[in-house]
Amino acid sequence: MQIYLGIDVAKAKLDCALRLANQKHRNKIVENCPKGFKHLVDWLAKQGVDDMKTLHVCMEATGVYWEAVAEYLANLDINVSVVNPAQIKAFGVSRLVRTKTDKVDAQLIAEFACERQPEVWRAPSIAEQTLRAMVLRLDALQVMHTQESNRLDVARDAVRKGIENHLAWLAQEITNLSKQIRDHISNDPDLKIKEGLLNSIPGIGERTIAMLLSYYANAERFANARKAVAFAGLDPRQHESGSSVKGKSRMSKVGHNAIRKGLYMPAIVALYKTAWGKHFRARLAANGKPPMLIIGAMMRKLIHVAFGVLKSGKKFDPTPHLG
């Protein structure tokens, strides 16, 4: 018989609710770290979950805090589903749930998994997980470098030397990590091939390629390009009701912020520096679309194009985009 585990994810802890066959729940709180993950698995065994193949774990895609536990459990061949938080919220409303606590949320997620049977999440390969960790760390270092550079402009003499030393260290770390990322991709045959495919897309460079590979290297994880776009939170959200409410279409932003952040500048480069991007911009501008909407549309387009070349194994052909 299938057993369901709902996990309410937070930065520091995981509230877990095990739905038993009698529809009752047993709850457990563990740390959101490898030590906590092991405690969770040990606790499940004590609850009588002997065959992990009978277990279906469900959690919300809350920022990046869910990734480590999802990968840990998936690597144990446990069925894991990662769902949009909006689905759980709507499910709670449909059940008239009026209380909101971490414990209640975990139980609600377990009930959602039992009733709705969400599709199983496919974990990225170890090579992708490693690449993503390095890409995110590189972004963090570059943010710190920018912050320290801004501080240096207004720093007093008493702290200037310390900031300069930190900037030098950050610059060296960025150089070292950038090389590690290049070597990691070059030393993995699959990533190397896919890097060549993405490199055929005008407008994206080394950093963007590494970011795309860290999230989309296994294109089979997504049924179609639309789901790949939604994964990044770049899918349009409409707000209309009756004849009086007609809000503007906006990005949902329910997805990975790192992908959206990484595609902003490449989208601008593609729109203003490449032939296919200029054609795309001219067509949307002729239809009265404002500049910011066009940039968002190009960010979505880059996901579509990247997904297409990775899925097909064929390099980018700009011809269809120039007609």
N, C-alpha and C positions, 0 to 999 in steps of 0.2 A: 504494500500500500504506500502511495506517495505521501511524504512528509514535507511540510513547508516551513521554511524559516524566513521570517521577515527581519531585516536589519535596518534600523534607523541610524544613519551615518552622521557623525559629527567629527570635528577636527581631532578631538582627543579621545573620544570613546565611541563604542558601538552598542546601541541598545538592541538586544536580540529577543525575538519572540518565536518560540517553537510551537507550531500548531499541531496538536496531537490528533489522533484518529477520532477521539471523542469530542473534537472541536474546542477543547480547552487549550490554554496556552501556558507555557512555562517560559519564564523570562530570565535573561542573563545580561549583565553589563560587563564588557571587556574593554581593554585599552585598544585604541586604533593604531596598533603597531604589531610587528611580527610576533612578539611575546603574547600579546592579546589574542592574535589569530590562533595560536597553538592552544591557548586556554579554551577558546571557543570550540575547537575540534575535540579536545578532551572532554569538555562538558557535554557535547552532543553524544559522545560515546556512552557517557554515564546515564544519559536519558534514553538509552536503548536504540540509538541510531547506529546499528552495526554495519549496515550496508549503505555507504555514502551514495550509491547510485539511486537509492530511493528518496534522496533528499533534493529538494528544489529550493534554492536560496534566491530571495528577491531583495533588491535594494534600489534606492533612488540614485540618480546621477547627480549628486550634490557636489558641485565644484570638482575638485580633483581628489577629495578625501575618500571616495569610494574605490579608487583604482587599486590600491595596494591589497585590500581585503578581497576584492573581486578576483584579482590575478592569483592570489594565494589559494583561494578555494577552487578556482578553475583548474589550477595546476594539480589539484588532488582529484581531478575528474569528477568534481561535483557540478551539477547543473546550476548555473548562476544566471539570473536575469537582472539586467540593469535598465530601469524604466525612467521615463520622464517624470519629474516630481508633479507636473500638472495632472498626470493620470491618477496618481494616488490622491491628490487633492479632490479631483472630481469624483473618485470612487468614495471618498469619505463623505462628500456632500450627498451622494446618492443613498448613502446609508444613514444619513441624518446624524453623523457623529458630531457631537457638540463639545467634547472634551479634547484638548490638544496637549498631550504630554509626550515625551519621548517613548515611554512604555506603550501608550495607546497607539502612537504612530507605527511602532514596530509590529504590533498586533494587526493593525489595519493593512500593512504591507503584506503580512503573511496571508491574511484573508483575500487580498487582491490576487496574490499568486495562485491560491487555491481556486478561486472563482474564474479568473480571467486567463490563466495558463499562459503567461507572457513567454515570448520566444527566448530561447537560450542565448545568452551573450557569448560571443567567441573571443577568447582572450588573445591579445597580440602575442607574437612569438617572443622568446627571451631576447632575441636580437632587437626587436622593435621596442620592448620595454626598456632595454639598456639605452637605446638611441633616444627615446623620449626623455629619460631621466637626464641625459647629457644636454639635450636641447633646452629643457626647462631650466637647468642650472645655468646654461650660457645666457639665457634671457635674464635671469636674476642677476648675474654678474654685470651685464650691460646696463641694467636699471640702476644698480648700485654705482656704477662708473659715472652715469649721467648725474645722479644725485650728488656725488662727491665733487664733480666738476662744477656744478651750480654753487655748491658751498664754497669752493675755492675762490669764486669771483668776489665774495663778500667777506672772506675769512680775515680775522685779525692775525697779526704776526705770530701771536702765541700758539696758534693752532695750525698755521699754514703748512709748516713742515710735515706735520702728521698727516694732513690731508694729501699732500704731494706724495708721501711714501705709500699711502693707501692706494692712490690712483695708479702708481707704478706697479704695485702688487696686483691690482685688479687687471691692468692691461696685460700683464704677463699671464695671469690665469686665463683670461679670455683667449689669448694666443694659444696657450697650451690646450685648452679645452676644444677650441676650433679644430686644431690638428687631430685631437683624439676622435672627434666626430668624423672628420674626413677619413681617418684610418679605419674606423669602425665600419663605415660604409664600404670602403674599398676592399676590406678583408672578408666581407660577407658577399658571396656570389649573387644571392638573390637581391640584396639591397643594391649592389653595384649595377645590376641590369636595370632595376627600376629607377635608379638615379639617372641613367642614360635616357630613359623614356621621358622623365620629367624635365630633363635638361633640354629637350627638344621644344619646350613651350616658351616662346618669346615673352619676356617680362618677369620671369622668376629666376632667382639666383641661388647661390649655394646655401644660404641660410634658409630660404623658403623651401628648397628641395628637402633639406634635412628635416624641417618641421613637418612637411607633408608625409614624408616617409615614416616619421615617428607615429603618425596617426592613421595613415591610409595605405601603408605598404601591402597589407593583406586586403585587397579590395573585395574579396569574397565575404568579408564580414558584413558587407552592406548589400542589400537586395538590389538597390538601384542608386543612381546619382542623387535622387531626391532625398534619400535617407542619409547619404553622405553629407549633403548640405545641412540637413537638420541636425546632424551630429555636431556641427560647428555652430549651431544657433544662427545660421544665416538664412533660414527659411523665412519667407514673408508672413507676417501675421496681420490679418484683416480684422477690422472692427466695424461691423455693420449690423443694424437692427431696424427692421421695418423700412419706412420711407424717410425717416427723420435723422437717423444716426448713420453717418457714412464717414467714419474716421479714415485717416490716411493709413496706407499699408506701411508697416514697419518691420524691421528685423525682429524675430522672436527673441533672440539672444539667449535661448534656452539650449545651451550647448557649451562647447569648450571655448572659453575666452581667448586662450593662447592661440588658437587657430585664427580667430577673427583678427586678433592683434597682429599676427604674423602675415596676414594677407592684405592689410590696408595699403602699405607702401607698394607691394608688387602690383596691386590693382591700379594704382595711380600710374606706375611706370608702364603697365600694359596699355592703359587708356591713352597716354600721351606720347609714348615712345615707340610703339609697335604698330605695324600696318593693320593687323586684324583688330587691335584694341581701338585704334582711331576710327575704324569703320563701325565698330560696336558703339562707341561713344556718339558718333554722328547720327546713327540711326535712332538711339534713345533720345538724344537732344532734339531731333526733328519731331519726335512725338511729345515734346513738351516736358520731358523728365528733368528735374533739377539735378545739379551736379552731385550732391551727396547721395541721392538715390542711384545715380549712374555708377558711383564708386561701389556702393553696396551690391549692385547688380553684377559688376565685374568681379567682385569677390566671390559671389556665387558661381559665376561663369568659370572662374579658375578652378573651383572645386569640381565642377562638371567636367572640365577638360582634363584635369589631373586624374580623376576617377576613370575617365574614358581611356586614357592611354595606359593606365595601370591594369585595367580590366581586360583590354584587348591585347595588350602587349605590343601595340604599334605606336610609333612616334607620332607626334602632333602634326596634323596636316592643316595649314591655315586656309587652304582653298575654300572649303565650305563656309568659312567665316567672313569671306570677302565678297561673297555674292550678293 
